């Protein structure tokens, strides 16, 4: 097991500034190369405190913005035009980045595509739902309308 410091939020693992233990291969092959984490050392406690202080400052400033974004996202239907085959089956599935782009195009604000989560993969046209984690404590449910692209 490797002890690491998260520098970004990782779904299911923790937020920036958290010290967590993960399997060696996960840390070495994914988290550290992608920039989501740094190896933990005895001297890294200052780094942990700086990350936590920056996160706290951002959270206080963004609480009202996140609540407003949640209301705006939940009141609208986000329409996505995707390539599909016969009977509305999609070529692949809908990705979080596609949802983030559609939200921006429709003037509903900007969201991080990595924070969009689907209960089940969306592989057909129609009406679906996804959740967007705006903050640790604020999650918006987004209504999606998947439309076949002509």
C-alpha positions as CSV (number, residue, x, y, z in Angstrom):
1,X,0.0,0.0,0.0
2,X,1.2,3.5,-0.9
3,X,0.5,6.6,1.1
4,X,-0.3,9.6,-1.2
5,X,-1.6,13.2,-1.0
6,X,-4.4,13.9,-3.3
7,X,-3.9,17.2,-5.3
8,X,-7.3,17.0,-7.0
9,X,-10.7,15.5,-6.1
10,X,-10.8,11.8,-7.1
11,X,-14.3,10.2,-7.1
12,X,-14.6,7.5,-4.5
13,X,-11.2,8.3,-3.0
14,X,-11.2,11.8,-1.5
15,X,-10.7,15.5,-2.0
16,X,-7.6,17.7,-2.6
17,X,-5.4,17.7,0.5
18,X,-6.5,14.3,1.8
19,X,-3.8,11.7,2.7
20,X,-5.0,8.3,1.6
21,X,-3.6,4.8,1.2
22,X,-4.0,3.1,-2.2
23,X,-2.5,0.1,-3.9
24,X,1.1,0.7,-5.2
25,X,0.2,0.2,-8.9
26,X,-2.8,2.5,-8.7
27,X,-0.7,5.3,-7.3
28,X,2.4,4.7,-9.5
29,X,0.5,4.0,-12.8
30,X,-2.5,6.3,-12.6
31,X,-2.8,8.9,-9.8
32,X,0.8,10.3,-9.8
33,X,1.3,10.4,-13.7
34,X,-2.1,12.0,-14.2
35,X,-1.3,14.7,-11.6
36,X,-4.1,13.7,-9.2
37,X,-1.7,12.9,-6.4
38,X,1.9,13.2,-5.1
39,X,3.8,10.7,-3.0
40,X,3.5,11.3,0.8
41,X,6.7,12.1,2.7
42,X,7.4,13.3,6.2
43,X,8.2,16.8,4.9
44,X,5.0,17.0,2.9
45,X,2.7,18.0,5.8
46,X,3.3,21.7,4.8
47,X,2.1,20.9,1.3
48,X,-1.0,19.2,2.8
49,X,-1.8,22.3,4.8
50,X,-1.4,24.6,1.8
51,X,-3.7,22.4,-0.3
52,X,-6.3,22.3,2.4
53,X,-6.1,26.1,3.0
54,X,-6.6,26.8,-0.7
55,X,-9.5,24.3,-0.9
56,X,-11.2,26.0,2.0
57,X,-10.8,29.4,0.5
58,X,-12.3,28.2,-2.8
59,X,-15.2,26.5,-1.0
60,X,-16.2,29.6,0.9
61,X,-16.2,31.7,-2.3
62,X,-18.0,29.1,-4.3
63,X,-20.9,28.0,-2.0
64,X,-23.4,30.6,-3.3
65,X,-22.3,30.0,-6.9
66,X,-22.7,26.2,-6.5
67,X,-26.2,26.6,-5.1
68,X,-27.2,28.9,-7.9
69,X,-25.7,26.5,-10.5
70,X,-27.6,23.6,-8.9
71,X,-30.9,25.4,-9.2
72,X,-30.1,26.3,-12.8
73,X,-29.1,22.8,-13.8
74,X,-32.0,21.1,-12.1
75,X,-34.6,23.4,-13.7
76,X,-33.4,22.8,-17.3
77,X,-33.3,19.8,-19.7
78,X,-29.9,19.4,-21.3
79,X,-30.1,18.3,-24.9
80,X,-27.3,16.2,-26.5
81,X,-27.1,15.4,-30.1
82,X,-25.1,12.2,-30.6
83,X,-24.5,9.7,-33.4
84,X,-26.7,6.7,-33.3
85,X,-27.6,3.7,-35.3
86,X,-30.8,1.8,-35.8
87,X,-33.5,1.9,-33.1
88,X,-31.7,4.8,-31.3
89,X,-28.7,2.8,-30.2
90,X,-25.7,5.0,-29.7
91,X,-22.2,4.4,-31.1
92,X,-20.5,4.1,-27.7
93,X,-22.0,5.8,-24.7
94,X,-22.4,9.4,-23.5
95,X,-19.4,10.8,-21.7
96,X,-19.2,13.4,-19.0
97,X,-17.3,15.8,-21.2
98,X,-20.1,15.7,-23.7
99,X,-22.6,16.7,-21.0
100,X,-20.3,19.5,-19.8
101,X,-20.0,20.8,-23.4
102,X,-23.8,20.7,-23.9
103,X,-24.4,22.5,-20.6
104,X,-21.9,25.3,-21.7
105,X,-23.5,25.5,-25.2
106,X,-27.0,26.0,-23.7
107,X,-25.8,28.8,-21.4
108,X,-26.3,26.9,-18.2
109,X,-22.8,27.6,-16.8
110,X,-19.6,25.6,-16.8
111,X,-19.1,22.2,-15.1
112,X,-16.2,19.8,-15.0
113,X,-16.9,16.8,-17.2
114,X,-15.0,14.6,-14.7
115,X,-17.5,15.3,-12.1
116,X,-20.5,14.1,-14.1
117,X,-21.6,10.6,-13.0
118,X,-24.1,8.3,-14.6
119,X,-26.1,5.7,-12.6
120,X,-25.8,3.4,-15.7
121,X,-24.0,4.0,-19.0
122,X,-26.2,5.9,-21.5
123,X,-26.3,3.9,-24.7
124,X,-29.7,4.8,-26.2
125,X,-31.6,7.9,-27.2
126,X,-34.3,9.2,-24.9
127,X,-34.6,10.8,-21.5
128,X,-31.9,10.0,-18.9
129,X,-30.5,11.5,-15.7
130,X,-27.0,12.2,-14.5
131,X,-25.5,13.7,-11.3
132,X,-23.0,16.5,-11.2
133,X,-20.9,17.0,-8.1
134,X,-20.5,20.7,-7.9
135,X,-18.9,20.6,-4.4
136,X,-18.4,17.9,-1.8
137,X,-21.8,18.7,-0.3
138,X,-23.7,19.9,-3.4
139,X,-24.9,17.4,-6.0
140,X,-27.2,18.4,-8.9
141,X,-29.4,16.0,-10.8
142,X,-29.4,16.9,-14.5
143,X,-32.1,15.8,-16.8
144,X,-30.7,14.7,-20.2
145,X,-32.5,14.4,-23.5
146,X,-30.4,12.3,-25.9
147,X,-31.3,13.1,-29.5
148,X,-30.1,11.2,-32.6
149,X,-27.8,13.3,-34.8
150,X,-28.8,13.3,-38.4
